[in-house]
Amino acid sequence: MEKMFEEMGAYIDAHRQEMVDKLVAFANLEGHFTERENVMKARTWFQKELEAEGFICRFREVAPDRCGIMIADLGTDRPGKPILFSGHCDTVHMTGSFGGPDPTHVEDGKIYGPGVLDMKGGLIIALYAVKALNAIGYKEHPIKFIVVGEEESDHVGNDGDKILTEESKGALCCFNMETGKLQNAICTQKKSQFTYYLTVDGVGGHAGNDFLKGRNAINEAVFKIEEIIKLTDLSQGTTVTTAVIKGGGHTSGIADHCEVVFDIRVTNEKEAERTLKAMYEIAGKTFIEGTTTKLDYYRAKLLPLQETEESVKLFDLLNKVAVEEGFETFEKLHLGGASDAGNIAAAGLPVVDNCGIRGEYAHNLKEYGVIESLYDRAKIFAGAVVKIEEM
């Protein structure tokens, strides 16, 4: 076992510059999730890299205007359940946002550019973990990649979330190669997100002359906001944020209309049901007679990732391998954001998330990744695959 670790580490060390070059080329293939053709170019580039390692690729389409999901299988005749690596090749930035063609660059041990952190760096780590495994002749478990083309859209208007769950069934475990945090950490729990739209209509008028006749929509909304923010329950990981308020139009007027947007994050379905029921109960109350309220909501199609006994075992295995290979151990994170990890875990397998290149400023033009973590994490994840039976 020790010899295999040494050989895999030596392979990755011998291909350090190649890893950086590949990430530069991959990131320069920009593609916001609405730019189907551009995302397709990035996916095709990665497809060729996987096929060069022996993967057989197939595709699941999700919508005519979106790049679908690529499924890549290696060693389907091997014993045991498949080990999954997952990620996405679309970005939150429109092509050209970083200042023209080929914007990715390396400086002082960091790589800057569109998607280097979120999350093409993670896919390069997974690719080279597999290359290292191939280099030692690993044949124990099938390896499967799920590469999504529109994760940043939350799969709105399509069944990408359901396809992820379907394609993950029967796997042993999954490493979701999402955005790595700058601190050395792996995520075992994430939340699901609801957006609630509260609309209040009242009776407008002059603030001086019509004070008793008017029915202030803003005041009604404020009463409701006071009730809604009490739904926060930090012991359950539930947070309620008043995100947007729009109302009124004149400094001496009584507002006849007010709109409020709330962001609610939950870690489990019980809390999702509790907050949903409470939101409609509060919206149904009338604090100021003569006002009416409407409530709508949208739920992101990224399910919560819940920490389980099995996912903790997978996390512990990563730390065991890290120690054995001379790296620092990972912190364990619970995060408020969402990703495809929850939809994969819904298939009944342990998933750890945020396994990608370490860095900062995801969803920001300052986005960067720490190059050294490409090599470290490729070694650790390759080692985890070799020792997966110890999970």
Secondary structure, DSSP 8 states (H G I E B T S, - for coil): -HHHHHHHHHHHHHTHHHHHHHHHHHHHS--BTT-HHHHHHHHHHHHHHHHHTT-EEEEE---TTS--EEEEEE-TTSSS--EEEEEE--BSS-TTTTSSSS--EEETTEEESTTIIIIIHHHHHHHHHHHHHHHTT--SS-EEEEEES-GGGTTTTS-HHHHHHHHHTT-SEEEE---EESSSEEEEEB-EEEEEEEEEE-B-EETTTSTTT-B-HHHHHHHHHHHHGGG-BGGGTBEEEEEEEEE---TTEE-SEEEEEEEEEESSHHHHHHHHHHHHHHHH--SSTT-EEEEEEEE-S---B---HHHHHHHHHHHHHHHHTT----EEEE-SS--THHHHHTTS--EEB--S-EEE-TTSTT-EEETHHHHHHHHHHHHHHHTGGG-
